[in-house]
Amino acid sequence: MLARPDNTVADQTIPFIVPDDASWCRLPDGSGGFVACAPTPGEANAPYVDEAASLFDPFKVPTIDLTLSQESWDALASNPYTYVEGTFQFTDVGGQPGPVMTVGIRRKGRIGSLRPLDQKCAFKVKFNWGPKGTPGHDARFRGLKGLTLNNMVQDPSMIHEATVYRIFAAMGVPSPRTGYAWVRLNGKDYGLYLNIETEDDVFLSKHYPSTLHLYEAKYGTDLRPGKEKDFEVDEGDPANISDLVSFTELINGAQDQTFYSTVGAFADLAEMTAMWAVETFIGHWDGYAPTINNYRVHVTKDLRWTMLPWGTDQTLASYLGWYDGKGYLYQRCLASTLCRQSYNLAVARIVSVLPGLDLDSFMQSLSQALWPYVQADPKKPYSSQSVTTAVANARNFLAKRTKDTAAAFACLLGPTPDADGDGYYCMDDCNDLDPLTNAGAVDTCADQKDQDCSGLADDGPDCPCVPMMKDNHRYLFCNHPRTWMEARKFCISQGADLAVLDNADEQTWVLSEAKKLAPAKEVWIGLSDLAAEGQFVWNDGKPITWSSWASGQPNNGNDSDCVRLRPDGKWDDRVCTEGAAAICEDMCPDLKDLDGDGYPSCTTDCNDNDPSIHFGAPEVCGDNIDQDCSGVADDSIACNSGCAPVGDPSLKLILCDPKDWQQGRTLCSVLGATLAVFYSEADQAKVAQELLASGRLTPTWGWTDVWIGMDDLVTEGDFRWPDQTWPSWNGWAPGQPNNGNGNVIDIGFEQDCVRLVLSYEWQPAWANTWWDSPCQEWHPVLCRY
């Protein structure tokens, strides 16, 4: 904002992202648009010049000289990932050497790319090397804090990364720039290296308005609760990773039906699906979506999450399936119709952006420009002819992959990808001429029509399952996707249970009948290791006496505890909260119910002499009795949600770990309570005082708050307590309630639930006030009985 001497506004703008060393400016006379510029105190602003840009021109190959003392060499040989002191000198393509700089140097690479120092070793160079307070600590080279020099030992084409990061960037995915350098170590030629832009705070400042954290995942580390400490903190405070904890809980707690809006409130799913689409397109089998590797996650200070790619040297060779990846967030996305649609659109968009990149000409020209360096490289682990062959293979792959992708996603590339205008594009709409038929519709029962595009008519959530009879013994094929526990409850409601497959013959028959109805469906069966990790038993408590595990299964990937039967007849342990079809089976012909609780002893009652014990019964915490017949005592949501009385007993308060508002309401109900109600302003103040004094609440991003029992879910703007009475005083914070100022575009969130803010670090005046918030957010739950 530009102010006049009388404090009136002369001009204002919203600045876009500019590098840390640049300003946002325009001409003093107010003409022209705002641009990034170089601040020049006392003089007119100069055009911004990115000093590092020439380092990432792939057609120019400067020389980098690194030196290590014997002491540093020995230290780096034994501990490759700890920086040691060395020197760095840059010589430009014209042969002009720069000054010698004291820097930090370490080796780079893991399995497959890590090499000894006397071979073609990859390096990371740190320019801001030196103790705090010394000039070396703030040193930069052309504005950069460091360089990453890849040895390309796993890329015989030497052009994979330079090529594929152009696709990522064109798709709107924050991506490193690439160049090349001829590297010498202690005067010896080490050959041609890829200079890939280091993803540090300098890089991030060019792509994001702010950075709270940048997390780097170790191999196999996914966004799952309990795995947060396995991430390396590349940028931000390593002592406080509560943002990552909350994000993993959000992902894992989201339901398939609301996943896109729930997770999309905090994650840029358009960017993430674009990244996964490119990973799959280029055959990045070692990336996040395919194998949970080589990725970082970034979060801004306003809690917007994105994902960044890395390690793309082994690409442009593998034809990966479009929906076969293992990444948990990727799998959850594909299970959500709207998120899968975003992913499909991203794949189609790749085909649209490729012509503008003209990558075949780029690859051909680049390989020709690098050829003299390829031939002279003394340490490359492959022949020069292998490089020529690998370049040709990469070009052929890209041409074929583009053609195949265009064919597979042709309907999305046409003029009317959503012909009936129902919001579901052709790949998720089995009848794009009928707006009532799409992947988000609910099947109408008994009309013989497949409104939800599942491949089976009449399989909505309220529709009966399809019976399959074998010798008067009934099985049910239930096509509607449910979690394992939901499927089991539904089977029980039909007088059955999830199928127990006693032998291979029974499985063969069940599978053949199921394939007649839905040939490609995976189905839940009554097998799990929920009671004891690694000990799979059937629902009737019997251990397995035969098995049909797929290769490498069970592997407990992402805490997979429930079993699906695949179309190929193999078993696969999967995450129990995923949605899938199910096979139910009548457990016994004589359904005896000795205790009269409505649950037969042979199926769903593990103690038919006690009517308080049966499948689905309320679990009593702390009594070491398995009331709900899950196989584990004291395992209800109330027993595992950190719930405990808090404060003065006369206030009748129970504080539980963070949940979304609806989960919190359910949790309180299980505890025989409701979400907290306050009878007066003084009562609320007393409760707030007790909560803060308890020491059990930890601020999250400056907020200390709890869910309470007020909402306007029935009528917008009409906030009431659980008993439908109105509050007797106004406890709203200034400007509240505001329903997010109506800003629900793209995420679909109304702010219908209320949290009590006990304190806010940056606005003390907001203490002990109400805030309307999206019900999908996670906050500590305050119950009252």
C-alpha positions in Angstrom: 0.0 0.0 0.0 1.2 3.5 -0.9 0.0 6.3 1.4 -0.1 10.1 0.9 1.2 12.5 3.6 -2.4 12.9 4.7 -2.7 9.1 5.3 -5.0 8.6 2.3 -4.3 5.6 0.1 -2.6 6.5 -3.2 -2.2 3.0 -4.5 -2.3 -0.6 -3.4 -1.8 -4.0 -4.8 -1.6 -7.7 -3.8 2.0 -8.8 -4.4 2.6 -12.1 -6.1 5.4 -14.5 -5.2 8.8 -12.9 -5.7 12.3 -14.3 -4.8 13.7 -13.4 -1.4 16.2 -11.0 -3.0 13.6 -9.1 -5.1 10.9 -6.5 -4.6 7.4 -6.0 -6.1 7.4 -2.6 -7.9 6.4 -0.5 -10.9 7.3 2.9 -12.4 6.9 5.9 -10.0 4.4 7.5 -12.3 2.0 4.6 -11.8 2.2 3.4 -15.3 2.7 -0.2 -16.3 2.1 -3.3 -14.3 3.8 -4.5 -11.1 6.8 -6.7 -11.7 9.7 -8.3 -9.7 12.6 -5.9 -9.5 15.9 -5.4 -7.8 15.8 -2.8 -4.9 18.3 -0.1 -5.5 18.2 2.4 -2.6 18.6 6.0 -3.7 18.2 5.1 -7.3 15.5 3.9 -9.7 14.6 0.3 -9.2 16.4 -1.9 -11.7 14.9 -5.0 -13.5 15.2 -8.1 -11.4 18.0 -10.4 -12.6 18.1 -14.0 -11.4 21.9 -14.5 -11.0 21.4 -18.3 -10.8 19.5 -18.6 -14.1 22.5 -19.3 -16.3 23.5 -22.2 -14.0 20.3 -23.9 -15.1 20.7 -23.5 -18.8 21.1 -27.2 -19.9 22.9 -26.2 -23.1 25.8 -24.6 -21.3 28.3 -26.7 -19.4 30.5 -24.7 -17.0 33.3 -26.3 -14.9 33.2 -26.8 -11.1 36.3 -27.5 -9.2 36.0 -29.1 -5.7 38.9 -29.8 -3.4 39.1 -31.8 -0.2 41.9 -32.1 2.2 43.0 -35.6 3.2 41.3 -35.2 6.5 38.0 -34.1 4.8 38.4 -37.0 2.3 38.7 -39.6 5.0 35.8 -38.1 7.0 33.5 -38.1 3.9 34.6 -41.7 3.0 33.4 -43.0 6.3 30.4 -40.7 6.9 28.9 -39.7 3.5 26.1 -37.5 4.7 28.0 -35.1 7.1 29.3 -32.0 5.5 33.1 -31.5 5.6 35.1 -28.4 4.7 36.4 -28.1 1.1 36.7 -25.5 -1.6 34.6 -24.6 -4.6 35.6 -22.7 -7.8 33.3 -22.0 -10.7 34.6 -21.4 -14.3 32.0 -20.2 -16.8 31.7 -21.5 -20.3 33.9 -18.7 -21.6 36.8 -20.1 -19.4 36.7 -17.2 -16.9 37.4 -18.7 -13.4 35.7 -17.2 -10.3 37.0 -16.9 -6.8 37.8 -19.9 -4.6 35.2 -20.3 -1.9 35.4 -22.3 1.3 32.3 -24.5 1.4 30.8 -27.6 2.9 30.8 -30.7 0.8 29.1 -34.1 1.3 28.3 -37.1 -0.7 24.8 -37.6 -2.1 22.7 -40.7 -3.0 21.2 -43.8 -1.4 20.7 -47.3 -2.7 21.7 -47.5 -6.3 23.3 -44.1 -6.7 25.7 -43.7 -3.7 29.3 -44.1 -4.9 32.7 -44.1 -3.2 34.7 -40.9 -3.5 37.1 -42.4 -6.1 34.2 -43.3 -8.4 31.6 -41.0 -9.9 30.3 -39.8 -6.6 27.4 -37.4 -6.4 27.8 -34.2 -4.3 26.0 -31.6 -2.4 27.7 -28.3 -1.9 26.8 -25.8 0.9 27.9 -22.2 0.4 26.6 -20.9 3.7 29.3 -22.7 5.5 30.7 -21.5 8.7 29.7 -20.6 12.3 27.0 -18.1 13.0 28.4 -14.6 13.0 31.0 -15.2 10.4 30.9 -14.1 6.8 30.9 -17.7 5.7 27.6 -18.4 7.4 25.7 -16.1 5.1 27.7 -16.8 2.0 25.9 -17.3 -1.3 26.9 -18.2 -4.8 24.7 -16.3 -7.3 22.0 -16.1 -4.7 22.1 -19.8 -3.9 22.9 -21.5 -0.6 23.9 -24.7 -2.2 24.2 -26.9 -5.3 23.1 -30.5 -5.9 25.3 -32.4 -8.4 23.8 -35.6 -9.5 26.1 -38.3 -10.9 23.4 -39.8 -13.3 24.8 -43.3 -12.7 21.2 -44.6 -13.0 20.3 -42.6 -16.1 22.4 -43.7 -19.1 20.6 -41.2 -21.3 21.8 -38.4 -19.0 18.7 -36.3 -20.0 15.8 -37.9 -18.1 15.7 -35.4 -15.3 16.2 -32.4 -17.5 13.3 -33.6 -19.6 10.7 -34.7 -17.1 11.0 -31.7 -14.7 9.8 -29.6 -17.7 6.6 -31.6 -17.7 6.1 -31.2 -14.0 6.6 -27.4 -14.3 4.3 -27.1 -17.3 1.6 -28.9 -15.2 1.9 -26.4 -12.4 4.0 -28.6 -10.0 6.8 -26.7 -8.2 9.9 -28.3 -9.8 13.6 -27.8 -9.7 15.4 -26.3 -12.6 18.3 -28.3 -14.2 21.6 -27.6 -15.8 24.9 -29.4 -16.3 28.4 -29.0 -15.1 31.8 -30.6 -15.7 33.1 -31.6 -12.2 36.7 -32.0 -11.1 37.7 -33.2 -7.6 41.2 -32.4 -6.4 42.2 -31.6 -10.0 40.9 -34.9 -11.4 38.1 -35.0 -14.0 35.0 -36.7 -12.6 32.9 -36.0 -15.7 29.5 -34.6 -16.6 27.0 -34.0 -13.8 23.5 -32.8 -13.6 23.2 -29.6 -11.6 19.6 -29.8 -10.1 18.2 -26.9 -8.2 18.3 -27.6 -4.5 14.8 -27.5 -2.9 15.7 -25.2 0.0 14.2 -21.9 1.3 15.7 -20.1 -1.7 13.9 -22.4 -4.0 10.7 -22.2 -2.0 10.6 -18.4 -2.0 10.2 -18.5 -5.7 7.2 -20.8 -5.5 5.3 -20.1 -2.3 4.2 -16.9 -0.4 5.4 -18.5 2.9 6.8 -21.7 4.3 6.0 -23.3 7.7 7.7 -26.6 6.9 9.2 -28.6 4.2 9.3 -32.3 5.0 11.3 -34.9 3.1 10.1 -38.5 3.3 12.3 -41.4 3.9 11.8 -44.5 1.6 8.4 -46.0 2.3 7.3 -43.3 4.7 3.7 -42.4 4.0 1.3 -39.8 5.4 0.0 -42.1 8.1 -0.5 -41.4 11.8 2.5 -42.4 13.9 4.9 -42.0 10.9 5.4 -38.3 11.2 8.8 -38.5 13.0 10.1 -40.6 10.1 10.0 -37.5 7.9 13.1 -35.2 7.8 12.5 -31.6 8.4 14.3 -29.8 5.6 12.8 -26.3 6.4 11.0 -25.1 9.5 11.1 -25.9 13.2 12.0 -29.5 13.7 10.8 -29.4 17.3 7.1 -28.7 16.4 5.6 -30.9 13.7 2.1 -30.6 14.9 1.0 -29.4 11.4 2.1 -32.8 9.9 0.4 -34.7 12.7 -2.8 -32.9 12.1 -2.5 -33.4 8.3 -2.0 -37.1 8.6 -5.0 -37.4 10.9 -7.1 -35.4 8.5 -6.2 -37.7 5.6 -6.8 -40.8 7.5 -10.0 -39.7 9.2 -11.6 -38.5 6.0 -14.4 -40.6 4.5 -14.4 -41.4 0.8 -17.6 -39.6 0.1 -16.3 -36.3 1.6 -12.6 -36.8 1.0 -12.3 -34.2 -1.7 -13.8 -31.4 0.3 -12.4 -32.5 3.7 -8.8 -32.9 2.5 -9.1 -30.3 -0.2 -9.7 -27.6 2.5 -6.0 -27.9 3.4 -4.3 -29.7 0.5 -3.9 -28.4 -3.0 -5.4 -31.5 -4.6 -5.2 -30.0 -8.1 -1.4 -29.7 -7.7 -1.1 -33.1 -6.1 -3.1 -35.0 -8.7 -1.1 -33.2 -11.4 2.1 -34.5 -9.8 0.8 -38.0 -9.5 -0.4 -37.9 -13.1 3.0 -36.9 -14.3 4.8 -39.5 -12.1 2.6 -42.2 -13.7 2.9 -40.8 -17.2 6.8 -40.7 -17.2 7.0 -44.1 -15.5 8.5 -42.7 -12.3 8.3 -46.1 -10.5 10.4 -44.8 -7.6 8.1 -41.8 -6.9 5.3 -41.1 -4.4 2.3 -42.4 -6.2 3.8 -45.7 -7.4 6.1 -46.7 -4.5 6.0 -44.0 -1.7 9.5 -42.6 -2.3 11.3 -39.5 -3.6 8.8 -36.8 -2.5 8.6 -33.8 -0.2 5.5 -32.2 1.3 5.3 -28.4 1.8 3.0 -26.4 4.0 2.5 -22.7 4.0 1.9 -20.6 7.1 -1.8 -20.6 6.3 -1.7 -24.4 6.2 -1.9 -25.1 2.5 -0.2 -28.4 1.6 1.4 -29.4 -1.7 3.8 -32.2 -2.8 7.1 -31.9 -4.6 8.7 -34.5 -6.9 12.3 -35.7 -6.7 14.6 -38.5 -7.9 13.4 -38.8 -11.5 16.5 -40.3 -13.0 15.0 -43.7 -13.6 12.1 -42.6 -15.7 10.9 -42.7 -19.4 11.0 -46.5 -19.5 8.2 -48.1 -17.4 4.6 -48.2 -18.6 2.9 -47.8 -15.2 -0.8 -48.5 -14.8 -2.8 -45.4 -14.3 -4.4 -46.5 -11.0 -1.9 -49.0 -9.6 0.1 -46.8 -7.2 0.7 -47.6 -3.5 0.8 -44.1 -2.1 -1.8 -43.8 0.6 -3.0 -40.3 -0.2 -3.0 -41.3 -3.9 -5.1 -44.4 -3.1 -7.5 -42.3 -1.0 -7.9 -39.9 -3.8 -8.8 -42.6 -6.3 -11.4 -43.9 -4.0 -13.1 -40.4 -4.1 -15.1 -39.8 -7.2 -14.3 -36.1 -7.4 -10.6 -36.5 -6.6 -10.2 -39.4 -9.1 -11.9 -37.1 -11.6 -9.3 -34.4 -10.9 -6.5 -37.0 -11.4 -8.0 -38.1 -14.7 -8.3 -34.5 -15.9 -4.6 -34.0 -15.0 -3.6 -37.0 -17.0 -5.5 -35.7 -20.0 -4.0 -32.2 -19.5 -0.5 -33.7 -19.9 -1.4 -34.6 -23.5 -2.6 -31.0 -24.0 0.6 -29.3 -22.7 3.2 -31.6 -24.4 3.0 -30.1 -27.9 4.0 -26.7 -26.5 7.1 -28.2 -24.8 8.3 -29.9 -28.1 10.2 -32.4 -25.9 11.4 -34.6 -28.7 13.3 -31.7 -30.3 14.6 -30.7 -26.9 15.9 -34.2 -26.1 17.5 -34.5 -29.5 19.2 -31.1 -29.3 20.3 -31.6 -25.7 21.8 -35.0 -26.3 23.8 -33.5 -29.3 25.0 -30.6 -27.2 26.1 -32.9 -24.4 27.8 -35.5 -26.7 31.4 -34.1 -26.4 31.1 -34.2 -22.6 29.6 -37.7 -22.7 32.5 -39.0 -24.7 35.0 -37.4 -22.5 33.4 -38.5 -19.2 36.0 -40.8 -17.6 33.9 -42.1 -14.7 30.5 -42.8 -16.3 29.6 -46.4 -15.5 28.3 -47.1 -19.1 29.6 -46.7 -22.6 29.0 -43.8 -24.9 27.0 -46.0 -27.2 24.8 -46.9 -24.3 24.0 -43.2 -23.9 23.0 -43.0 -27.5 20.7 -46.0 -27.2 19.2 -44.7 -23.9 18.3 -41.4 -25.5 16.6 -43.1 -28.4 14.7 -45.3 -26.0 13.6 -42.3 -24.0 12.4 -40.5 -27.1 10.5 -43.6 -28.3 8.9 -44.1 -24.8 7.7 -40.5 -24.7 6.2 -40.7 -28.2 4.4 -44.0 -27.5 3.3 -43.0 -24.0 1.8 -39.8 -25.4 -0.1 -41.7 -28.1 -1.4 -44.3 -25.7 -2.5 -41.7 -23.2 -4.3 -39.7 -25.7 -6.2 -42.8 -26.8 -7.0 -43.9 -23.2 -8.2 -40.5 -22.1 -9.7 -39.4 -25.5 -13.1 -38.5 -24.2 -11.6 -36.0 -21.8 -9.7 -34.4 -24.6 -12.9 -34.0 -26.8 -15.1 -30.9 -27.0 -17.7 -32.2 -24.6 -16.1 -34.1 -21.7 -19.3 -33.6 -19.7 -22.0 -33.8 -22.3 -24.9 -33.9 -19.8 -23.6 -31.2 -17.6 -23.9 -33.1 -14.3 -20.4 -32.3 -13.1 -19.1 -35.8 -13.8 -16.8 -36.2 -16.8 -17.0 -39.0 -19.2 -14.6 -41.3 -17.5 -16.7 -41.3 -14.4 -20.0 -41.2 -16.1 -21.3 -44.4 -17.7 -24.1 -42.5 -19.4 -23.0 -39.0 -20.3 -26.3 -38.2 -21.8 -28.2 -38.7 -18.6 -27.5 -36.2 -15.8 -29.0 -38.6 -13.2 -26.5 -41.2 -14.0 -22.9 -40.8 -12.8 -20.3 -42.0 -10.3 -21.8 -39.8 -7.6 -25.4 -40.8 -8.0 -27.2 -43.2 -5.7 -28.6 -46.3 -7.3 -32.4 -46.6 -7.2 -33.3 -50.1 -6.1 -35.3 -52.5 -8.2 -35.3 -50.5 -11.4 -32.6 -52.6 -13.2 -30.5 -49.4 -13.9 -27.0 -48.7 -12.9 -27.3 -45.0 -11.8 -24.0 -45.0 -9.9 -21.9 -46.4 -12.7 -20.6 -49.2 -10.5 -21.1 -51.8 -13.2 -24.0 -53.4 -11.3 -27.7 -52.3 -11.2 -29.6 -51.8 -7.9 -26.6 -51.8 -5.6 -27.2 -48.6 -3.7 -26.6 -48.5 0.1 -30.2 -49.3 0.9 -30.6 -52.0 -1.8 -30.6 -55.7 -1.0 -27.6 -57.7 -1.8 -27.7 -60.3 -4.6 -28.2 -63.8 -3.2 -26.0 -66.7 -4.3 -27.2 -70.2 -3.3 -25.1 -73.3 -2.9 -26.9 -76.4 -1.6 -29.5 -74.3 0.3 -26.6 -72.3 1.9 -27.0 -68.6 1.3 -24.2 -66.2 0.3 -24.8 -62.5 -0.5 -22.9 -60.4 -3.0 -23.0 -56.8 -1.7 -21.6 -54.5 -4.3 -22.0 -51.1 -2.6 -18.5 -50.0 -1.2 -18.2 -50.1 2.5 -15.4 -50.2 5.1 -14.7 -53.7 6.5 -16.5 -52.9 9.7 -19.5 -51.3 7.9 -19.6 -54.4 5.6 -19.7 -56.7 8.6 -22.4 -54.8 10.3 -24.4 -54.8 7.0 -24.0 -58.5 6.7 -25.2 -59.0 10.2 -28.2 -56.8 9.5 -29.0 -59.4 6.7 -28.8 -62.3 9.1 -25.3 -63.2 8.0 -21.6 -62.3 8.5 -18.6 -61.7 6.2 -17.8 -64.9 4.5 -15.6 -67.5 6.1 -13.9 -69.5 3.3 -13.2 -72.9 4.8 -11.3 -74.3 1.8 -10.2 -73.7 -1.7 -13.2 -75.3 -3.2 -15.6 -73.0 -1.4 -13.6 -70.0 -2.5 -13.5 -71.1 -6.1 -17.3 -71.4 -6.1 -17.8 -68.0 -4.4 -15.4 -66.3 -6.7 -17.0 -67.8 -9.8 -20.5 -66.6 -8.8 -19.2 -63.1 -7.8 -17.4 -62.7 -11.1 -20.7 -63.3 -12.9 -22.0 -60.1 -11.2 -18.9 -57.9 -11.1 -15.8 -59.5 -12.8 -13.2 -57.0 -11.6 -14.3 -56.4 -8.0 -12.2 -57.0 -5.0 -14.4 -58.0 -2.0 -14.1 -58.0 1.7 -14.1 -61.5 3.4 -14.3 -62.3 7.1 -10.6 -62.5 7.7 -8.5 -60.0 9.7 -5.7 -59.6 12.3 -7.5 -56.9 14.2 -7.3 -58.9 17.4 -3.5 -59.5 17.3 -1.1 -58.1 14.7 0.0 -60.8 12.2 -2.4 -63.4 13.5 -5.1 -63.7 10.9 -8.3 -65.4 12.1 -11.8 -65.7 10.7 -14.8 -63.9 12.2 -15.8 -67.0 14.0 -12.5 -67.0 15.8 -11.0 -69.9 13.9 -7.4 -69.7 12.7 -6.8 -70.1 8.9 -6.1 -73.7 8.0 -5.3 -72.9 4.4 -4.3 -69.7 2.6 -4.4 -68.0 -0.8 -2.1 -65.0 -0.1 -0.9 -63.0 -3.1 2.9 -62.7 -3.5 4.4 -60.6 -0.8 1.2 -60.6 1.3 0.3 -60.1 4.0 2.6 -57.1 4.4 0.7 -54.8 6.8 1.3 -51.9 4.4 -0.2 -48.7 5.9 -1.5 -50.8 8.8 -3.5 -53.2 6.7 -5.5 -55.5 9.0 -8.5 -56.7 6.9 -8.5 -59.0 3.9 -9.9 -58.7 0.5 -10.4 -61.5 -2.0 -9.1 -60.4 -5.4 -10.5 -61.4 -8.8 -7.5 -63.7 -9.3 -8.4 -65.7 -6.2 -5.6 -64.2 -4.1 -5.9 -62.6 -0.6 -4.5 -59.1 0.1 -4.4 -57.4 3.5 -5.8 -53.9 3.1 -6.6 -50.9 5.2 -9.9 -51.6 7.0 -11.3 -48.1 6.4 -11.1 -48.4 2.6 -14.3 -49.0 0.7 -15.0 -52.2 -1.1 -17.7 -54.7 -2.1 -18.3 -57.7 0.3 -19.3 -61.3 0.4 -21.7 -62.2 3.2 -22.5 -65.8 4.3 -25.1 -67.4 6.5 -23.0 -68.9 9.3 -25.3 -71.7 10.5 -28.8 -73.0 9.8 -29.8 -73.1 13.4 -29.6 -69.5 14.7 -29.8 -70.1 18.5 -29.9 -67.0 20.7 -29.7 -68.2 24.3 -29.6 -64.8 26.0 -32.3 -63.2 23.8 -30.2 -60.2 22.8 -30.9 -60.7 19.1 -27.4 -62.0 18.2 -27.1 -65.8 17.5 -24.3 -67.6 19.3 -22.9 -69.2 16.2 -22.3 -65.9 14.4 -22.1 -62.6 16.3 -22.3 -63.4 20.0 -19.1 -64.4 21.7 -20.9 -64.9 25.0 -24.5 -66.1 24.5 -25.2 -66.1 28.3 -24.8 -62.4 28.7 -27.2 -60.1 26.7 -24.8 -57.1 27.1 -22.1 -58.9 25.1 -22.5 -59.3 21.3 -21.2 -57.8 18.1 -21.7 -54.0 18.1 -22.4 -53.8 21.8 -21.1 -50.7 23.7 -17.6 -51.4 25.0 -17.0 -50.6 28.7 -13.6 -49.2 29.0 -11.1 -50.6 31.6 -13.0 -53.8 32.6 -10.9 -56.1 30.4 -14.1 -57.6 28.9 -14.8 -57.7 25.1 -18.4 -56.5 25.1 -18.5 -55.9 21.3 -17.0 -59.3 20.3 -14.2 -57.7 18.3 -11.7 -60.1 19.8 -10.1 -57.3 21.8 -11.2 -56.0 25.2 -11.6 -52.2 25.8 -11.1 -51.3 22.2 -14.0 -48.8 21.5 -13.5 -45.3 20.2 -14.0 -44.0 23.8 -11.2 -46.3 25.1 -8.7 -45.2 22.5 -9.4 -41.5 22.2 -7.5 -40.2 25.2 -10.7 -39.4 27.0 -10.4 -38.5 30.7 -12.2 -36.4 33.2 -10.7 -32.9 33.5 -11.0 -30.1 36.0 -13.4 -29.7 38.9 -15.5 -32.9 39.1 -18.6 -30.9 39.8 -18.4 -29.5 36.3 -18.7 -33.0 34.8 -16.2 -32.5 32.0 -14.4 -35.1 29.8 -11.7 -34.0 27.5 -10.8 -36.2 24.5 -8.1 -36.2 21.8 -8.8 -34.2 18.5 -11.6 -35.4 16.3 -13.9 -33.8 13.7 -17.1 -32.4 15.2 -19.3 -35.3 14.1 -16.9 -37.8 15.5 -16.7 -35.8 18.7 -20.5 -35.8 19.1 -20.5 -39.6 18.6 -17.7 -40.1 21.0 -19.4 -38.0 23.7 -22.6 -40.1 23.1 -20.6 -43.3 23.7 -19.4 -41.8 26.9 -23.0 -41.1 28.0 -22.5 -37.4 27.5 -23.0 -34.6 24.9 -20.6 -32.1 23.4 -20.2 -29.4 26.0 -23.1 -27.1 26.8 -22.6 -23.9 29.0 -25.4 -22.7 31.2 -24.2 -19.2 31.6 -21.3 -16.9 30.7 -19.8 -17.5 34.2 -20.1 -21.2 33.8 -18.2 -21.1 30.5 -15.5 -18.9 32.0 -15.1 -21.4 34.9 -14.8 -24.3 32.4 -12.2 -22.4 30.3 -10.2 -21.6 33.4 -10.2 -25.3 34.4 -9.2 -26.5 30.9 -6.2 -24.1 30.7 -5.1 -25.0 34.2 -5.2 -28.7 33.4 -2.1 -28.5 31.1 -3.7 -31.1 28.8 -4.2 -28.7 25.8 -1.3 -27.9 23.5 -1.7 -24.8 21.2 -1.9 -25.6 17.5 -0.6 -22.8 15.3 -1.3 -20.5 18.2 -4.8 -21.6 18.9 -6.0 -23.4 22.1 -9.5 -24.5 21.5 -12.1 -27.3 21.9 -15.2 -28.4 20.1 -18.4 -27.6 21.9 -22.1 -28.7 21.3 -23.4 -25.7 19.4 -24.1 -25.8 15.6 -26.4 -24.5 12.9 -26.6 -27.8 10.9 -30.4 -27.7 10.9 -31.0 -24.1 9.8 -28.2 -21.9 8.5 -27.4 -19.1 10.9 -29.6 -20.6 13.7 -27.0 -21.8 16.3 -28.4 -24.0 19.1 -27.2 -26.3 21.8 -27.8 -30.1 21.5 -31.2 -29.8 23.2 -32.2 -27.3 20.5 -32.2 -24.3 23.0 -30.5 -21.0 22.1 -27.5 -19.6 24.0 -28.5 -17.2 26.8 -25.7 -14.7 26.0 -23.5 -13.6 23.1 -20.2 -15.3 23.3 -19.1 -14.8 19.7 -15.7 -13.4 18.8 -15.7 -10.1 16.8 -17.0 -10.8 13.2 -18.3 -14.3 14.2 -20.3 -16.2 13.1 -19.5 -15.5 9.5 -19.8 -18.9 7.7 -16.3 -18.3 6.3 -17.7 -15.1 4.6 -19.3 -17.5 2.2 -16.0 -18.7 0.9 -16.9 -22.3 0.2 -16.0 -22.3 -3.5 -13.9 -25.4 -4.5 -14.0 -27.0 -1.1 -17.7 -27.1 -0.4 -17.4 -26.3 3.3 -20.0 -24.5 5.4 -18.9 -23.3 8.9 -21.7 -25.0 10.8 -20.0 -26.2 14.0 -18.6 -24.2 16.9 -15.4 -24.3 18.8 -14.6 -22.5 22.0 -11.3 -20.6 21.7 -9.6 -20.6 25.1 -6.7 -18.5 23.9 -5.0 -17.3 20.7 -1.3 -16.4 20.9 -1.5 -13.3 18.6 -4.9 -12.0 19.7 -5.4 -12.3 23.5 -8.7 -10.5 23.3 -10.2 -13.5 21.5 -9.9 -15.7 24.6 -13.1 -17.5 25.7 -15.0 -16.7 22.5 -17.0 -18.8 20.0 -16.0 -19.4 16.4 -18.0 -21.0 13.7 -15.8 -23.5 11.9 -16.0 -26.3 9.3 -17.3 -29.4 11.0 -14.5 -31.4 9.2 -11.7 -29.7 11.1 -10.0 -31.6 14.0 -9.9 -30.1 17.4 -9.9 -31.5 21.0 -13.4 -32.7 22.0 -15.0 -31.4 25.2 -17.8 -33.6 26.5 -20.1 -32.9 29.4 -22.5 -35.3 31.2 
